[in-house]
Amino acid sequence: MSIKPSLARGTRDFGPVEVAKRQYIINTIKEVYELYGFQPLETPTFEKLTTLTGKYGDEGDTLLFKILNSGDFLKKVDDETLASRDRQTLLPKIAEKGLRYDLTVPFARYVVMNQHDITFPFKRYQIQPVWRADKPQKGRYREFYQCDADIIGSNSLINEVELIQIIGEVYKRLGLKDYLIKLNNRKVLQGIAEKIGAADQFVDLTVAIDKLDKIGLEKVKAELMDRGIGQESVDELGKFLSFEGTAVETIEFLKAHLSDSETGLLGVTEMATIFQYLGDTDLNIKFDLTLARGLNYYTGTILEVVPTTTKMSSSINGGGRYDDLTSVFGLKDVSGVGMSFGLDRVYDVLEELNLFDESVIQTTKALFINFDADCLAYTFPIVTDLRKEGIAVEIFPEPAKNGKKLKRQMNYANNKKIPFVVLTGSDEKESGLFSFKNMETGEQEKLTIEAIKEILGRGDVF
């Protein structure tokens, strides 16, 4: 019985054109990362669940994809545990591993395991897929790529500034102009929690604030009250979340309202320092008190980037400072900061704005038309020599024989966006001149193979 092919929800196939565009984004990000001294790293697709759980909050833990143990995974489960259907006791017995949720926690695990071989501060970039058992929707997938950059082993706020500069440089190279960089600080949020009398419910506070863009202020307030935070505290929080002003005005507002919070004022000082280092930047940056980032491990600066002229309003970058994340693996007092480009969302934004240049998807520079066996024998060595010189060319494998099959070869070149075709008939073999056709303009001229080689070797003509 045949099976109708289908994809798992939240996943996608990528054809040659899509892969070329995605690789263009990846290559651009890599080039900028390396410009700032970051080195590549890769970690396994899956990790021990003990490595992953407890790092992303309660909601994050529920989104981890678990991997059933190999073989008879129920063998070690007693009947009583199985009958109880209790997740907390059953899960460790049937699933010891899970697909990575992000690249930061595996990175922290790597740092601890290799601490004696690493030169600190360690600047690494990592571009790999991650998985989340989330509800699929536009711009939100269950399998997606993250393009991370992290600096670990340094407390300097220069690191945050350089990450912001990297964001600007990458989008400049990709041609994306309309976006907003949101900045906040978890210490500022901690100070606000202290101010409203909810310091002991800080995690509840940040998880709720993180939903502000999705559900609105009133629903955030309602959720916080459901979590036991009083009406007066929630109303006081609303004054912070509704504040609008420049970075300087926001800093002054916080200095006045968080004067009794040592932690809050430290966060304000850190933000003031970052904006001072950035100076008169032309980047669109906002000190946004509504930015919370729901992940538990953030402790200082947090950032997100959102496009401003597209249908998709979800963040395309996210990151922040995490002090002591490595301590959960036994290495204390090591601070780090990092951020990530969401490849899939960046791709969707560039596609919607039509920012991919035609040259991005060009691979083959010329197609040699195959008329017959004699043509193939004559041109195949030429094609081989061009490839040896690093020029991407193809020869059509099937002979044309008639006009219909010749049209097929021309359509092949058009569909693959191959800019030139080279025609070799009996006249061309005699004269040593090849018919060289520009597929965009339709112009055709007789050229030597040396002249063709020179044209194909010039990247600026495509």
N, C-alpha and C positions, 0 to 999 in steps of 0.2 A: 504494500500500500504506500503510495507516494505521500510525502509530507509537504504541505504548503510552506515555503520558506518565509520566515519572518524574523524580525529583530526583537531582542529583549527590550522592554520599555526603558527609555532613558539612555539608550545607546544609538550610535549612528555609524553608517558606512561612509567612507570618504573615497571618492573617485580620484583619478589622476589630477584633475584641475583643482579640486579641494585640497589635496595633499600638497600640491605645488604652492598654493597660497598659504597654507598653514606652515610649510617649511620656510617660506619667505619671512613670516612673522618670527618663527623660532630663530632663524639665522640672524635677523635684525637684533633680537633681544640678546642672543649670545655675544654678538659683536660689541654691544654696549656694556654688557656685564664684564667682558674681558678687558675692555677699555679702562674699567675701574679696578682691575686687579682680581676679579673673582675667578675661581678655578672650578672645573666641572666635577660633579659627584653623582653617583647613582646608588640607590639602595633597592633591596628586594621589593617585589610587588606586594608581598604579604609579610606581616610581622606577627609576633606572638600577641595574643589578645591582652596579656598583662602589660605589654609595652604600650598599647593603644588606649585601653580603657582608662577613664578618670582624667583625661587630658583635655576633653572637649566639652565638659559639662554633661549633665544628665541627658539633655536632648541630643547632643552629639553622639553619646554612647549608643543611643538607640538607632543611629544612622550607620553604624559600623556594619559592613558586610562580614558575616562570620563564615568560616570555612569548616565544614564538617570533617572530623578526624578521618583518616584513611581506614579502609577496611570496614569491619563491623563496628561502627561507631557507638552502637548501643550496648556492646558487650560489657562494658564496665559500669553500666548504669543498673542499679538494683531496682526491683519492681516498685518499691515504695516511692523512690525518687521519681521514677517514670510516671507513676500514677498521680503524683502530686502536681505535675506539670509546672513546678516552680522554676521560673527562669533562672534565678540566682544560683540555685543548686544544680540544675540540670545542665546549663550552658558549659561550665568548666569541664564537665565530663564528656561532652560530645564535640566540642569545638575549642581547640587550643590556639587557633590562628585566625587572622582576619585580614582583609584587604586594607591597604593603608588609606586612611581618611584624608591625610594631608602629607606634606613632605617635611614639615618642621619637626614633628615628634621623632620620626625615623632619623632625621639629621642629628637631633640631640642624643639619641641612642648611639649613633655612629661616633659622635664626638667623645662620649664617655668611653666607648670601647677602644678608641684609637688616640686617646689623649696624649700618650707619650710619643706619638709619631707626628703630631700636628704642630705646626708653628702658629702661635697665637699672636695677634688676633687672626682667626681663620675665616677667610672670605670664600664662600662656596656658592656656586649656582647649580641648580638641579632642575631639569625639564623632563618630567615623567607624568604618566597618568595616575589619577587617584580615583577612589570610588566612594560614593555615599548613597545609602538606601533612602534617598529623598523622593518626594513626589515630583515626577518629571513635568516640566513646563517649559515654555519658551525661555531660553537663556539659562535653564537649570537642568543639568543632565546627571545621570547616575554614574557615568564614566566621563571624565574630562581631564584635560591636561593642566597642570600648574607649572609656571616658570618662575621658580623661587630664586631669590638671592638673600643670603644671610651673612652677617658678620657676628662671630661669637668670640668672647674673650676680650671685650672692650666696652667700657661704659661711656665712651665719648659720644656726644650728641652730633658730632660731625658725621657719624655713620648714618643717622637719620637724614641729615641734609643731603648726603650723597645719594641715598636711595630716592629721595624726591627728585634730585637732578637726573638720575637714571630714568625715572618715569618720563620726565620732560624730553630727554634726548631720544628715547625709544619712540615716543609718539610723534616727535618732530620728523624722525626718519620714516615713519609709517604714513605720514601725512595727516594725522589726526590732530585737529586743532580745538575742537569743541568738547572739552571735558573739565570737570572740577575735581581738584584734590582736596579731600576733607581731612582735617587733622584734629585730633583731640588727645587727651592724656588720661590714662586710667587712674592716676593719682588725683587728677582733678575730679573725676567721677567719685573716687573714694572720699574726697573732701566734701563733695555735694551730699553723699550718703551720710556723712557725719553731721553735716549742717541740718539735714532734715530729720535726724534721729533714726536713721535706718542703716547704721554702719554694720550691724550684725547680719543684715540681709543684702549685702552688697552684690552677691551673685544673682539673686532674684531681681535686683534693680537693673543690672546690666543686661540680663537676658530679656527683660521686658522692654528696655529702651532700644535694644537692638532691633525690635520689631516695629519701631515707630513709623518708618517709611511705608511699611506694609499695612498696618492696621490703624494708624492715626493716634493722636495724643489721648483722646478720651478712652479708647480701648486699652491703651497702655496703662492709664490711671486705674481703670477697672481691674485689670489683671493684677496690678500691684496691691490693690485693696483686697483682692481675693487671696493674695499671698500673705495677708496679715499686716500690711503697712497702712497706717491710719490716714484718714481723710486730710488732716492738717499737713502731714508730711507729704502726701501726694500733691496737694495744692502748692506747697512750697517748691517741690520738684518742678512743677509746671512753669514757675517763674524762670528757672534755669533753662529748661528745654525750649521755651518760647523766645529766649533772648536772641536778638539779631544785632550784629554790629561788625565792624572791621576787626582784624586781629588785635590791634592796639586797644580798641574799645572793649573787646571781650576780656583781654588781660586785665584792664583796669576794673571792669565789672567784677571779675573773680577775686581780685585782690581785696576789694571792698567787702564781698559777701563771704569769703572763705578765710577771713583774717584769724579765726580761731582754730583753723585746721592746719597743723604743720605739714601733713601729707599733701593736702590740697594746694597749699602755697608752693611746695616743692614742685608739684606738677605745673603750676603756673610759671614758675621760674624756668623750668625746662622748655616750655612752649615759647616763652619770650626769647630764650637763647636760640632756639631753632629759627624763629622768624628773623632774628638779628643776623644769623649766618646767611640766610637766604637773601637778605638785602632787598634791593629793588628788582626782584625777579619778575619776569614777564609771564610766569606761570599763574594760572587761575587757582588760587589756594584760599581755603576758608577754614578758620578756627571754628569748628562745629561742635557745640556742646551736646548735640543729639547723637553723635557718633559714639557707639559703645563697644562694638565687636564682641560677640557673645562667647568667644573662646576664653576659658578660664586662665590660660597661662600668660596672658598679656598683663604687664605691670606698669608700663610707662606710655610713651608715645604710641598712638594708634592712627592708622590712616586707611582711607578708602578712596578710590577714584571712580567717578560715575560719568558716563557720557551725557551731554546736555542737549543734543539735537537729534536723538534717535528714539525709536519706539521703545527700545529696551532701556530701562532706567536702572537696572541692576548694576552693582559694582563690577568693574573690570580689573581692579587691583585691590589688594588688601594686605595689611600687615601691621607690624608693631614691635615694640620692645618687650622682651620676656626675660626677666631676671630670674636666674636660678632654676630654669626649666630642667637643666641637667641634674639637679639635685635628686629628682625622683629616681635617677639611675645611679646615684651615689657620688656625683661630682658636684660639690657645693660652691656657691659664690662665683659662678660664671655667668656673666650677663651676655645677652645676645639681642640682636634686632634684625628683622628681615621683612621682606614683602614679596608678593607674588603677582605676576600677570596671569589672569585667567585666559588661556589661549583660546578656548572655544568662544568666550564672550567677546574678546578682542576681534576674533575672526568675524563674528556676526555683525559687530559694529562697522568694521571696514567694508564688509559686503553690503550692508544697508546703505552706507554713504558712498559706495562705488569708488573706493580708494585704492583698489588693486590695479596696478598698471598691467597692460597686456604682456609686457616683457616678463612678468612674474611667472606666467604659465608656459612660456616658451622653453622648450628643451631642445628639440631637433632644430637645427638652423637651416637645413636644406634636405629636400627629398630628391633622390636620383630616380627618374622614371625608368621603369623596366619595360622595354618594348618587346624583347625576345631573348633567346638564349645567347645570341651573339652580343647583344647589348649588355647583358648581365656579365658575360665573360670579360668584356672590355672595361666596364665601369666598376666592378666589384673590387679590383685591386686599388683603384683610385679612392673609393670609399674607405677601404682599409687604411690607406696612407693618411687620409684626412683625420681619421679617428686617432691614429698614432700621434698626431700633432695636437690632439686635444679638441678637435672641432667635431661637434655632435651632428652627425649626418645619418641618413637612412637610405636604403635602396628598397623599393617595393618588391616583396618576394615573388609575387605572381606576375607573369608577362601580360602586357596589354593586349596584344594580338588584334584588337579591333577598337573602334572609337568608344564603345560602351565601357570597355574595361579600362581604357585610358581615362575616361571621365571618373571612374572609380578611384583611380590613383590621385587625380586632382582633388576629388572630394576628401580623400584621406588627408591630404596636405592642409586643406581648408579647415577640416574638423579638428585637426591637431594644432591649428594655428602655426603651421610651419611657414615661415615667411618667404622662402624661395624654393623653386623646383629647378632641377637640371635635367635637360632632355638631350639624349645621345642617340642619334640615328646614324645611318650610313654616311651622310654628308659630314656630320660632326667628326666621325672617326677619321675620315680622309683629311679634313682640314686641321684637325686638332683643336678646333674651336667648339665650345659647348653652348647650347642655347640656355641662357640663364634668365629665368622669369621671376619677376617680383609679384608675389601673389596678392599683395595689397593694391598695387597700382595697375597691374596687368601688363606692365612694360616688359619687353623681352629684348635681349641683346646677345650677341656672340662674344664669348670671352674665352681666354685660355684658362686652364685649370689653376695656373698661378694667380691670375687676376681674381678668380672665384675664391681661391683660398684666402687672399688678402681681404676680400669683402666679408667673408664668413668669419674671419678672425677678428674683425673690428666689432666690438660689442656695442659701439655707439650707433650702429645703423639699425638696431632692432628696437 
